[in-house]
Amino acid sequence: MISVNGEAAPICGEMVERKGELGIGVDELGNGATVIDAGIEALGGLSAGKLYTEACLGGLAEVNFTKDKRLRVHLIVDRPAIACMASQYAGWRISVGDYFAMGSGPARALARVENLYDDLDYGDDSDSAVIALETREMPSVEVADFVAEKCGIEPRDLRILVAPTASIVGSVQISSRVVETGVHKLHELGFDVKRIISASGSAPVAPVAKDDLTAMGMTNDCSLYGGRTIYFVDAEDSEIGEVIEEMPSSSSEDYGSPFIEVFEKYDRDFYKIDARLFSPAEVTINNVRTGRVFSSGSINEEVLQKSLEGSS
């Protein structure tokens, strides 16, 4: 069995060993849990963002950077159902006292507090855990105790990765969710994501914004208007034909404006936004069973420029 926590642990170990060159902070809480600060008090950087993302994907992906007009993050993912949905997806709402953060990463596969895992037919049995929190507040002992208890491990075996949205690592790790957004969309459309063999994707890396709200809009736009993905699946052509036109973000009635404008339009309530918007801009699906290639959507440079460069 693949253990996403087992695969992520050595990546976190590398981050700890290279903390000086990566520009990150490492702290041990009173209960023994390790906190890796990749952007709250520390500045982090692109290399830290690469490792942070690979840990979040349970060690089942490779992350690299390319440059055209903009810096882009590029990733290849094997076993996307496990790497993206069972590990990377930010599906765990962690609330302890006044502390709140969305949890992503391998620890979710131990806690299994989401119904999603019944569909994935996956669970981890590691005796250590790695969780990633998109937050500007450092987690406390109480937060670490809560996560460890849900995962069924000792706090000393927990590694917590933290980075705010408006940070270099935040920009990298959010753009690196471009493949995951498409896998999640397929799942929502009723496609069996366990049939996805491999995937690849790329998206622009947003400039670091002045605050987390602005960064939230810019980082989302990188996938919604600048994300390209390809999925290699083993399915019937008819199954792909039923979903391909619904796959890109352009299938949404809320498509066409920078995300921050859509967010404000709905009074900053995520749940009022059309769920079909959360998907890559351009999607290709290659059916390895028949050799057919299906494509839908395209990059929207106009909205990207307005969002990332402030141009209209």
C-alpha positions as CSV (number, residue, x, y, z in Angstrom):
1,M,0.0,0.0,0.0
2,I,1.2,3.5,-0.8
3,S,1.6,5.6,2.4
4,V,1.3,9.3,1.6
5,N,2.5,10.2,5.1
6,G,5.4,7.7,4.8
7,E,6.4,9.3,1.5
8,A,6.0,12.9,2.8
9,A,8.1,12.4,6.0
10,P,11.5,12.3,4.3
11,I,10.6,15.4,2.3
12,C,9.9,17.2,5.6
13,G,13.1,15.9,6.9
14,E,15.0,17.4,4.0
15,M,13.3,20.7,4.7
16,V,14.4,20.6,8.3
17,E,18.0,19.8,7.3
18,R,18.1,22.5,4.7
19,K,16.2,25.1,6.7
20,G,18.9,27.7,6.4
21,E,19.3,27.6,2.6
22,L,15.5,27.3,2.1
23,G,14.8,30.3,4.3
24,I,12.3,28.5,6.5
25,G,11.9,28.2,10.3
26,V,11.6,25.0,12.3
27,D,10.2,24.9,15.8
28,E,9.3,22.1,18.2
29,L,6.2,22.6,20.2
30,G,5.9,21.6,23.9
31,N,4.2,18.3,22.9
32,G,7.0,17.4,20.5
33,A,5.2,18.3,17.2
34,T,7.4,19.9,14.6
35,V,6.2,23.2,12.9
36,I,7.9,24.1,9.6
37,D,7.3,27.8,9.0
38,A,7.5,28.5,5.2
39,G,6.2,32.0,5.2
40,I,4.7,33.4,8.4
41,E,7.8,34.6,10.3
42,A,10.3,33.1,7.8
43,L,10.3,34.3,4.2
44,G,10.6,31.0,2.4
45,G,11.3,30.8,-1.3
46,L,10.7,28.9,-4.5
47,S,12.7,25.8,-3.4
48,A,10.8,25.7,-0.2
49,G,7.6,26.0,-2.2
50,K,8.6,23.0,-4.3
51,L,9.3,20.8,-1.3
52,Y,6.2,22.0,0.6
53,T,4.1,21.1,-2.4
54,E,5.7,17.7,-3.0
55,A,5.1,16.9,0.7
56,C,1.5,18.0,0.4
57,L,1.1,15.6,-2.5
58,G,2.3,12.7,-0.5
59,G,5.5,12.3,-2.4
60,L,3.6,11.2,-5.5
61,A,4.5,14.2,-7.6
62,E,7.5,16.1,-9.0
63,V,7.3,19.9,-9.0
64,N,9.5,22.2,-11.2
65,F,9.4,25.7,-12.6
66,T,9.5,27.1,-16.1
67,K,9.4,30.6,-17.5
68,D,7.6,32.1,-20.4
69,K,5.9,35.5,-20.0
70,R,5.5,34.6,-16.4
71,L,7.0,32.1,-13.9
72,R,5.0,28.9,-14.1
73,V,5.0,25.9,-11.9
74,H,4.8,22.5,-13.6
75,L,4.0,19.2,-12.0
76,I,3.7,15.6,-12.9
77,V,1.5,13.4,-10.7
78,D,1.2,9.7,-10.5
79,R,-1.8,8.1,-8.8
80,P,-3.7,11.4,-8.9
81,A,-6.7,10.1,-7.0
82,I,-4.4,9.4,-4.0
83,A,-1.9,12.3,-4.5
84,C,-4.5,15.0,-5.2
85,M,-7.7,14.0,-3.5
86,A,-6.6,11.8,-0.6
87,S,-3.6,14.1,0.2
88,Q,-3.4,17.5,-1.4
89,Y,-7.0,18.6,-1.4
90,A,-7.8,21.2,1.3
91,G,-10.8,19.4,2.7
92,W,-10.2,19.3,6.5
93,R,-11.7,22.3,8.4
94,I,-9.5,22.5,11.5
95,S,-11.1,24.6,14.3
96,V,-9.6,24.6,17.8
97,G,-10.8,27.4,20.0
98,D,-10.2,30.7,18.1
99,Y,-7.9,29.0,15.7
100,F,-9.1,28.0,12.2
101,A,-7.3,26.8,9.1
102,M,-8.0,24.6,6.2
103,G,-5.9,21.4,6.4
104,S,-4.5,19.7,3.4
105,G,-1.8,17.1,3.0
106,P,-1.3,13.4,3.9
107,A,-2.6,13.7,7.5
108,R,-6.1,13.8,6.1
109,A,-5.7,10.2,5.0
110,L,-5.2,9.2,8.6
111,A,-7.9,11.3,10.1
112,R,-10.4,10.4,7.4
113,V,-12.9,13.0,8.7
114,E,-14.3,13.5,5.1
115,N,-16.8,11.3,3.3
116,L,-14.5,11.6,0.3
117,Y,-12.4,8.7,1.5
118,D,-15.3,6.2,1.0
119,D,-15.3,7.1,-2.7
120,L,-11.5,6.8,-3.0
121,D,-11.3,3.5,-1.1
122,Y,-8.1,4.7,0.4
123,G,-6.7,5.2,3.9
124,D,-3.2,5.4,5.4
125,D,-1.9,3.5,8.4
126,S,1.3,5.4,9.0
127,D,2.5,6.1,12.6
128,S,3.5,9.6,11.6
129,A,1.6,12.4,9.9
130,V,2.2,15.5,7.8
131,I,-0.4,18.3,7.5
132,A,-0.2,21.6,5.6
133,L,-2.1,24.7,6.9
134,E,-2.7,27.8,4.8
135,T,-2.6,30.3,7.6
136,R,-0.9,33.4,9.0
137,E,-1.2,32.2,12.6
138,M,1.3,29.7,14.0
139,P,-0.4,26.6,15.4
140,S,-0.4,26.0,19.1
141,V,0.1,22.9,21.2
142,E,-3.7,22.5,21.4
143,V,-3.9,22.5,17.6
144,A,-1.2,19.9,17.3
145,D,-2.8,17.8,19.9
146,F,-6.1,17.9,18.1
147,V,-4.6,16.9,14.7
148,A,-2.5,14.1,16.3
149,E,-5.5,12.7,18.1
150,K,-7.6,12.7,15.0
151,C,-4.8,10.9,13.1
152,G,-4.3,8.4,15.9
153,I,-0.6,9.2,16.4
154,E,1.6,10.7,19.0
155,P,2.1,14.5,18.7
156,R,5.9,14.0,18.5
157,D,5.3,12.2,15.2
158,L,3.4,15.1,13.7
159,R,4.9,17.6,11.2
160,I,2.9,20.8,10.5
161,L,3.8,22.8,7.4
162,V,2.5,26.4,7.5
163,A,2.5,29.3,5.0
164,P,0.1,32.2,4.4
165,T,-1.6,32.8,1.1
166,A,0.4,36.0,0.5
167,S,3.9,34.5,0.5
168,I,6.2,32.9,-2.0
169,V,5.4,29.4,-0.8
170,G,1.7,30.3,-0.7
171,S,1.8,31.3,-4.4
172,V,3.7,28.2,-5.4
173,Q,1.6,25.7,-3.5
174,I,-1.7,27.1,-4.6
175,S,-0.8,27.2,-8.3
176,S,0.4,23.6,-7.8
177,R,-3.2,22.6,-7.1
178,V,-4.0,23.0,-10.8
179,V,-4.1,19.3,-11.4
180,E,-6.1,18.7,-8.2
181,T,-8.8,21.2,-9.2
182,G,-9.4,19.1,-12.3
183,V,-9.4,15.8,-10.4
184,H,-11.9,17.3,-8.0
185,K,-14.1,18.5,-10.8
186,L,-14.1,15.1,-12.4
187,H,-15.1,13.6,-9.1
188,E,-17.9,16.1,-8.7
189,L,-19.1,15.2,-12.3
190,G,-19.4,11.6,-11.3
191,F,-16.3,10.3,-13.0
192,D,-14.4,7.6,-11.2
193,V,-11.1,9.4,-10.4
194,K,-9.4,6.1,-9.6
195,R,-9.3,5.6,-13.4
196,I,-6.9,8.5,-13.7
197,I,-3.5,6.8,-14.2
198,S,-1.2,9.9,-14.4
199,A,-1.6,13.7,-14.9
200,S,0.4,16.8,-15.6
201,G,-0.3,20.4,-15.3
202,S,1.1,23.9,-15.1
203,A,-0.1,27.3,-14.0
204,P,1.4,30.8,-13.5
205,V,2.9,31.5,-10.1
206,A,1.2,34.7,-8.7
207,P,3.3,37.6,-7.6
208,V,3.2,37.9,-3.8
209,A,0.3,40.2,-3.0
210,K,0.1,42.9,-0.3
211,D,-2.4,40.9,1.8
212,D,-4.0,37.5,2.0
213,L,-7.3,38.6,0.5
214,T,-5.7,40.0,-2.6
215,A,-3.4,36.9,-2.8
216,M,-6.5,34.6,-2.6
217,G,-7.9,36.2,-5.7
218,M,-4.7,36.2,-7.7
219,T,-3.7,32.7,-6.8
220,N,-7.1,31.3,-7.8
221,D,-6.9,33.1,-11.1
222,C,-3.7,31.4,-11.9
223,S,-5.6,28.1,-12.3
224,L,-9.0,29.4,-13.4
225,Y,-7.6,31.5,-16.2
226,G,-4.0,30.2,-16.7
227,G,-4.0,26.5,-15.7
228,R,-3.3,23.8,-18.3
229,T,-3.8,20.1,-17.4
230,I,-3.7,16.7,-19.1
231,Y,-5.1,13.5,-17.6
232,F,-4.3,10.0,-18.8
233,V,-7.3,7.8,-18.0
234,D,-8.5,4.3,-18.7
235,A,-12.3,4.6,-19.4
236,E,-14.9,4.4,-22.1
237,D,-14.9,7.3,-24.6
238,S,-18.5,7.9,-23.8
239,E,-17.7,8.5,-20.1
240,I,-15.1,11.2,-21.1
241,G,-17.5,12.7,-23.7
242,E,-20.1,13.2,-21.0
243,V,-17.8,15.4,-18.8
244,I,-15.2,17.1,-21.1
245,E,-17.2,20.2,-21.9
246,E,-18.0,20.7,-18.2
247,M,-14.4,20.4,-17.2
248,P,-12.8,23.9,-17.8
249,S,-13.6,26.9,-15.6
250,S,-15.2,28.5,-18.7
251,S,-18.2,26.2,-18.2
252,S,-19.2,28.3,-15.2
253,E,-21.7,31.2,-15.3
254,D,-19.3,33.1,-13.0
255,Y,-16.4,32.8,-15.5
256,G,-14.9,35.9,-17.0
257,S,-13.9,38.2,-14.1
258,P,-11.0,38.1,-11.7
259,F,-11.8,35.9,-8.8
260,I,-11.7,38.7,-6.2
261,E,-14.5,40.5,-8.1
262,V,-16.6,37.3,-8.1
263,F,-15.8,36.8,-4.4
264,E,-17.0,40.4,-3.6
265,K,-20.1,40.0,-5.8
266,Y,-21.2,37.2,-3.5
267,D,-20.4,39.0,-0.3
268,R,-17.2,37.0,0.3
269,D,-19.2,33.8,0.6
270,F,-17.4,30.9,-1.2
271,Y,-20.5,28.7,-1.1
272,K,-22.5,31.2,-3.2
273,I,-20.0,30.9,-6.1
274,D,-20.8,28.5,-8.9
275,A,-18.8,25.4,-8.0
276,R,-18.2,24.8,-11.8
277,L,-15.7,27.8,-11.7
278,F,-13.1,25.9,-9.7
279,S,-11.3,24.1,-12.4
280,P,-8.3,24.6,-14.8
281,A,-8.7,26.9,-17.7
282,E,-7.6,24.2,-20.3
283,V,-8.2,20.5,-19.9
284,T,-7.0,17.6,-22.0
285,I,-7.9,14.0,-21.4
286,N,-6.1,11.1,-23.2
287,N,-8.0,7.8,-23.0
288,V,-5.2,5.2,-23.0
289,R,-7.8,2.5,-23.7
290,T,-8.8,3.9,-27.1
291,G,-6.1,6.4,-27.9
292,R,-8.6,9.3,-28.3
293,V,-7.8,12.8,-27.0
294,F,-10.4,15.1,-25.7
295,S,-9.8,18.8,-25.1
296,S,-11.8,21.8,-23.8
297,G,-11.2,25.3,-22.6
298,S,-8.3,27.8,-23.2
299,I,-6.1,30.2,-21.4
300,N,-7.6,33.6,-20.8
301,E,-4.7,36.0,-21.0
302,E,-6.9,39.1,-20.7
303,V,-8.3,38.2,-17.2
304,L,-4.9,36.9,-16.1
305,Q,-3.3,40.3,-17.0
306,K,-6.0,42.2,-15.2
307,S,-5.6,40.0,-12.1
308,L,-1.8,39.6,-11.9
309,E,-0.6,42.8,-13.4
310,G,-3.5,45.2,-12.5
311,S,-4.1,46.0,-16.2
312,S,-7.6,46.2,-17.7
